[in-house]
């Protein structure tokens, strides 16, 4: 059984949706363990009681140090202590990153952890990183992200020899800021299957198996994409239900519409891996529903099955380590 430490207080809909999602994911080799306060209704799941709660407005590093018995920190520590195989939290991303750095610590040679998000592209899933862990980055960081993303694509997405592109404002090699230009030069000299720049409009087309960016750019692109998908799907539903003719037509396209929503809904993946740490961590959306939490837990279990941490430690090239 894969033990998944779940932060029961993380997220806008905690704890009810977190507990419900954990219950949905339980079974089939997955054992969610909830970390939360005394008296939390765990629905029969194992509950590890905690006495503190981190606030969304607190400075992440200070909150982690000041509240070692918060649900988030205890769940992360469970992985560090070998009491769980992976941790899932929909809480503050900064706090999750701080806890990962302070408690789990970086893999040897890793300069910066990166948030790796699966993208439901038309030609098959791809991965975007960094999606928010590092607002500022140097060219050598993006080179390491590219290596981590390639290993992720091979191990999790089952892509042989994944192609890598860097997110920029144009496909031409001369387009981009100095970070993009310098990082491109480094990646081009590596052994990676690098194909230059990619524009954000092509992310959902599957223009690359691995898309590399600094955390600021990656996070902006990700949230814009998720928001656009949600608004378009909601607008389509509203138009279909607005008239009798639309409702009749909606009956005909309902199966296709459901497949489309399932494919592009962020809840389908549920979360993102925080790569580069000595233990496995998955960050879920702050407004995660029970469906998203259940899928985040399943995503976490898949990372354990594929030994993501061990593969990164084994395969990260020595020359891109510090």
C-alpha positions in Angstrom: 0.0 0.0 0.0 1.2 3.5 -0.9 0.8 5.8 2.1 -0.2 9.3 1.1 0.1 12.0 3.7 -2.8 14.4 3.1 -2.9 17.9 4.6 -6.5 18.0 5.7 -6.5 21.8 6.4 -4.9 22.9 3.1 -7.1 24.7 0.5 -10.1 26.9 0.3 -12.6 24.0 0.7 -10.8 22.3 3.6 -11.5 20.1 5.4 -14.7 18.7 3.9 -13.6 18.4 0.3 -10.1 17.2 1.3 -11.6 14.4 3.3 -14.1 13.5 0.6 -11.4 13.4 -2.0 -9.2 11.2 0.2 -12.0 8.8 0.7 -12.6 8.6 -3.0 -9.0 7.8 -3.7 -8.6 5.2 -0.9 -8.2 1.6 -2.1 -6.5 0.1 -5.1 -3.2 0.2 -3.3 -3.6 3.7 -2.0 -3.9 4.5 1.7 -4.5 8.2 2.4 -3.5 9.4 5.9 -5.1 12.6 7.0 -3.2 15.2 9.1 -5.5 17.5 10.9 -6.9 18.6 14.3 -8.5 16.5 17.0 -12.1 15.8 16.3 -11.8 16.0 12.5 -14.3 13.7 10.9 -12.0 11.4 8.9 -14.7 9.0 7.5 -12.8 6.0 8.7 -9.4 7.0 7.4 -6.4 7.2 9.6 -6.0 10.6 11.3 -2.8 12.0 12.7 -3.7 14.7 15.0 -2.0 18.1 14.8 -2.3 21.2 17.0 -1.4 24.1 14.8 -2.8 25.6 11.6 -0.9 27.7 9.0 -2.5 30.8 7.7 -2.7 31.8 4.0 -1.4 35.3 4.8 1.6 34.2 6.9 5.1 34.4 5.4 5.8 30.8 4.3 9.2 30.2 5.8 8.3 31.8 9.1 5.1 29.9 9.3 6.9 26.6 8.7 9.5 27.3 11.4 7.0 28.8 13.9 4.4 26.1 13.5 6.1 22.7 13.3 2.9 20.9 14.3 0.7 22.4 11.6 -1.0 19.9 9.3 1.1 20.8 6.3 4.5 20.6 8.1 3.5 17.3 9.8 2.4 15.8 6.5 5.7 16.8 4.9 7.7 15.5 7.8 5.9 12.2 7.6 7.6 11.7 4.2 11.0 12.8 5.5 10.7 10.3 8.4 9.5 7.4 6.3 6.0 7.3 7.7 4.5 8.2 4.3 5.6 7.7 0.7 4.4 11.1 -0.6 2.6 14.2 0.6 -0.4 16.1 -0.9 -1.5 19.5 0.1 -3.8 22.2 -1.4 -2.5 24.7 1.0 -0.2 27.7 0.5 2.2 26.9 -2.3 5.0 29.0 -0.7 4.5 27.2 2.6 4.7 23.8 0.8 7.9 24.9 -1.0 9.4 26.2 2.3 8.5 23.0 4.1 9.9 20.9 1.3 13.2 22.8 1.4 13.5 22.8 5.2 12.2 19.4 6.0 12.7 17.2 2.9 15.7 19.2 1.5 16.9 19.2 -2.0 18.4 16.3 -3.9 22.2 16.4 -4.1 23.1 18.9 -6.8 19.7 20.4 -7.4 19.9 24.2 -7.4 16.1 24.9 -7.3 13.1 22.7 -7.0 10.5 23.2 -9.7 6.7 22.7 -10.0 6.0 20.4 -12.9 2.4 20.6 -14.2 1.0 18.1 -16.7 -0.6 19.9 -19.6 -3.5 18.2 -21.5 -2.3 18.9 -25.0 -4.1 17.7 -28.1 -1.3 15.3 -29.1 -1.0 13.9 -25.6 0.1 15.2 -22.2 3.2 17.4 -21.9 4.8 19.0 -18.9 5.4 22.6 -18.0 8.0 23.6 -15.5 8.6 25.7 -13.5 5.0 26.7 -12.8 5.6 28.9 -9.8 8.3 27.8 -7.4 10.9 30.3 -8.6 9.7 33.7 -9.7 13.3 34.6 -10.5 15.7 32.2 -12.2 19.1 32.0 -13.9 19.9 30.3 -17.2 21.5 27.3 -15.4 18.3 26.8 -13.4 16.3 26.5 -16.6 18.8 24.0 -18.0 18.3 21.9 -14.9 14.5 22.3 -15.2 14.8 21.0 -18.7 16.7 17.9 -17.6 14.2 17.3 -14.8 11.3 17.8 -17.1 12.8 15.3 -19.6 13.2 12.7 -17.0 9.6 13.3 -15.8 8.2 13.0 -19.3 10.0 9.7 -19.8 9.1 8.2 -16.4 5.6 9.5 -15.9 4.3 10.4 -19.4 6.0 7.4 -21.1 7.5 9.6 -23.8 10.7 8.3 -25.4 13.4 11.0 -26.1 11.0 13.9 -25.2 11.5 17.1 -27.1 12.2 20.3 -25.1 11.3 23.9 -25.9 11.6 27.1 -23.9 8.6 29.4 -23.4 9.1 32.7 -25.2 7.4 35.5 -27.1 8.2 34.1 -30.5 9.5 30.9 -32.2 12.6 32.5 -33.7 15.8 31.9 -31.9 16.5 35.6 -31.5 13.2 36.2 -29.7 13.0 36.5 -25.9 14.6 38.3 -23.0 18.2 37.7 -21.9 17.2 34.8 -19.6 15.5 33.0 -22.5 18.5 33.7 -24.9 21.1 32.5 -22.4 19.1 29.5 -21.2 18.5 28.5 -24.8 22.2 28.6 -25.5 22.9 26.3 -22.5 20.1 23.8 -23.4 21.2 23.7 -27.0 24.7 22.6 -25.9 23.3 19.8 -23.7 22.3 16.3 -24.7 18.7 17.1 -24.6 16.3 17.0 -27.6 16.0 20.7 -27.8 13.9 22.4 -30.5 14.1 26.1 -29.5 11.3 28.4 -28.5 7.6 27.9 -28.2 4.8 30.4 -27.8 2.1 30.1 -25.1 -0.7 29.9 -27.7 0.7 26.5 -28.8 0.8 24.9 -25.3 -2.5 23.1 -25.7 -1.5 21.9 -29.2 1.3 19.9 -27.8 4.2 21.9 -29.4 6.6 20.2 -27.0 6.8 17.3 -24.6 8.6 19.5 -22.1 8.1 23.3 -21.9 10.6 25.2 -19.7 10.1 28.6 -18.1 11.0 30.6 -15.0 8.4 30.3 -12.3 6.9 33.7 -12.9 6.3 33.2 -16.6 5.2 29.6 -16.2 2.7 30.4 -13.5 1.2 33.3 -15.5 0.8 31.1 -18.6 -0.7 28.2 -16.6 -3.3 30.3 -14.8 -4.3 32.1 -18.0 -4.7 28.8 -19.7 -6.7 27.3 -16.9 -8.9 30.3 -16.6 -9.5 30.5 -20.3 -10.5 26.8 -20.5 -12.9 27.2 -17.6 -14.6 30.3 -19.0 -15.0 28.8 -22.5 -16.5 25.6 -21.2 -18.8 27.5 -18.8 -19.8 29.9 -21.7 -20.5 26.9 -23.9 -22.8 25.4 -21.3 -24.7 28.7 -20.8 -25.2 29.1 -24.5 -26.5 25.5 -24.9 -29.0 25.9 -22.1 -30.2 29.4 -23.0 -32.7 28.3 -25.7 -34.8 25.3 -26.5 -32.9 24.7 -29.8 -29.6 24.9 -27.9 -30.9 22.3 -25.4 -31.8 19.9 -28.1 -28.5 20.3 -29.8 -26.8 19.9 -26.4 -28.3 16.5 -26.1 -26.5 15.4 -29.3 -23.1 16.9 -28.3 -23.3 16.0 -24.6 -20.9 12.9 -24.8 -18.3 14.9 -26.8 -18.7 17.9 -24.4 -18.2 15.7 -21.4 -15.1 14.2 -22.9 -13.8 17.6 -23.7 -14.4 18.9 -20.2 -12.8 15.9 -18.6 -9.8 16.2 -20.8 -9.1 19.9 -20.2 -10.5 20.3 -16.6 -7.6 21.0 -14.2 -9.3 18.7 -11.8 -8.5 15.8 -14.0 -4.8 15.9 -13.0 -5.5 17.4 -9.6 -2.0 18.7 -8.8 1.6 19.2 -9.7 4.8 17.5 -8.6 7.4 19.5 -6.7 10.5 18.1 -8.3 14.1 18.2 -7.0 13.5 17.3 -3.3 14.6 14.2 -1.4 11.0 13.2 -1.0 7.9 13.3 -3.2 5.4 16.2 -2.8 2.3 17.1 -4.8 0.8 20.6 -4.7 -3.0 20.7 -5.5 -5.0 23.8 -6.5 -6.1 26.0 -3.6 -9.7 25.7 -4.6 -9.6 22.0 -5.2 -12.8 20.0 -5.2 -13.0 16.4 -4.0 -12.5 15.2 -7.5 -9.3 17.3 -7.8 -8.0 16.0 -4.4 -8.7 12.4 -5.3 -6.9 12.8 -8.6 -4.0 14.6 -6.9 -3.7 11.6 -4.5 -3.7 9.2 -7.4 -1.1 11.4 -9.2 1.0 11.2 -6.1 0.7 7.4 -5.9 1.8 7.2 -9.5 4.9 9.2 -8.8 5.8 6.7 -6.0 5.2 3.7 -8.3 7.5 5.3 -11.0 10.1 6.2 -8.4 10.3 9.8 -9.6 12.6 10.9 -6.8 15.0 8.0 -7.2 15.0 8.4 -11.0 15.9 12.1 -10.7 18.7 11.3 -8.3 20.0 8.6 -10.6 19.7 10.4 -13.9 20.3 14.1 -13.4 23.5 14.7 -15.3 26.5 15.6 -13.1 27.5 18.5 -15.2 24.2 20.4 -14.5 24.6 19.9 -10.7 26.2 22.4 -8.4 
